[in-house]
Amino acid sequence: MIYAALQLEDNRVKKVLAKANYPSKSSNSYLYDSSEEEVTLEKISEDMPLRFVGFYSVVAFKANYVFLSRDVIGGKPLYYSTTEFSSFKSLVENAKPVNPGEVLKVYYDGEVEVKKYEFDEVFSPDPSPKDWGEVESLLEVVEKELRKPRGECISFSGGVDSSLLAAIHDVPLISVTASEREEEYIRRAAKEIGRELYLFRFGEREVKEILPEVVKAIEEANPFHVSIGIPIYLSLKKAKELGFNSMIFGQGADELFGGYKKYESYSGEELFWVLKRDVEMLGANNLERDVKLAYKAGMNIITPYLQWNIIKAVMKIPAEYKVRKENGEVIRKYSLRKIAEKYLPVEIAYRQKKAVQYSTKTTSILEKIAKKEGVSVKDLLEKFL
């Protein structure tokens, strides 16, 4: 987590208060958080979103201005005013977001200069037709990148995304759920893969305990985001209690490879561009929430599917190899499942899994708590802001 505040006098910096909590880092004149490569002074430039590899946010102090920037997906949150800068908007009075792909110069006289770079400039999406041999070459890139050493433990649900990561990386698995049925499947899947499993059952009491923390961390009372954030935060907290500092998540696989049910309504180039848009929006729709929860837990969240080389490769795979119809059955995440076949039993590689807020029963628990208090879920959450 990044925080910095300036005390100005006659448009000059009189005093700087700056702090970076793990996993964010600080140097003599800048603060940052990044997912793949370290930020150095040489990399802090006006075209940083084009050249830097991975998610990042950076605050750098220059002679006449403060330099701010984020990657084109927006994987690390950052907010600002003329004198305050932070990963959390609640810490900045009259906060404005640094949008994905932006480079800002906040001058000490209050002027703000903005330059914007786009997703397409970095990842060059290409929906042109390709045969299976060309697609296999792109999937080899994905597989190679996934095999890079990453993280200390895995958030495990038993679905193909986390199961493939579990099969590749020999680290402990951590699962949280309120569902007895899901617990049985998770235990069976972990045993099939041959990995050590820490599984924690939660219920209404645990949800009520952490609800204020989750709402305050993600800085919104949106029931959808809170219901997803609860199991993520519980996983991060349990990992921290077990002594881990970094945790691997499968975020991004659904958007990259076509995992959601809604994608069955599209086909061809239309589906390709729908998927591309969802990848482009991962920061606002998913990662800002998840990273804030990780900051709150004092953990580093790692997303192997969202490595830059993987995104570049998958943005060249035609949609027909992501959502594919075979023998009358629609197979979502087809290309990813073809990789998973090499590492997992067929049952796990082709398992269709519910979204985390439903599979863990988090949504129903929130509805139950709200009903007992005689309010809507939205009103229940609002009071914690």
Secondary structure as UniProt FT lines:
FT   STRAND          2..9
FT   TURN            10..11
FT   STRAND          12..20
FT   TURN            22..23
FT   STRAND          25..26
FT   STRAND          30..34
FT   HELIX           41..43
FT   TURN            46..47
FT   HELIX           48..51
FT   STRAND          56..61
FT   STRAND          65..70
FT   STRAND          79..80
FT   STRAND          84..86
FT   HELIX           89..91
FT   TURN            93..94
FT   STRAND          96..97
FT   TURN            100..101
FT   STRAND          102..107
FT   TURN            108..109
FT   STRAND          112..116
FT   HELIX           119..123
FT   HELIX           132..146
FT   STRAND          154..155
FT   HELIX           160..168
FT   STRAND          173..177
FT   HELIX           180..193
FT   STRAND          197..201
FT   HELIX           204..218
FT   HELIX           223..241
FT   TURN            242..243
FT   STRAND          246..248
FT   TURN            251..252
FT   HELIX           253..257
FT   HELIX           261..265
FT   HELIX           268..280
FT   HELIX           283..287
FT   HELIX           288..297
FT   STRAND          300..302
FT   HELIX           304..306
FT   HELIX           308..314
FT   TURN            315..316
FT   HELIX           319..321
FT   STRAND          324..326
FT   TURN            327..328
FT   STRAND          329..331
FT   TURN            332..333
FT   HELIX           334..340
FT   TURN            341..343
FT   HELIX           346..349
FT   HELIX           356..359
FT   HELIX           362..373
FT   HELIX           377..382
FT   TURN            383..384
//
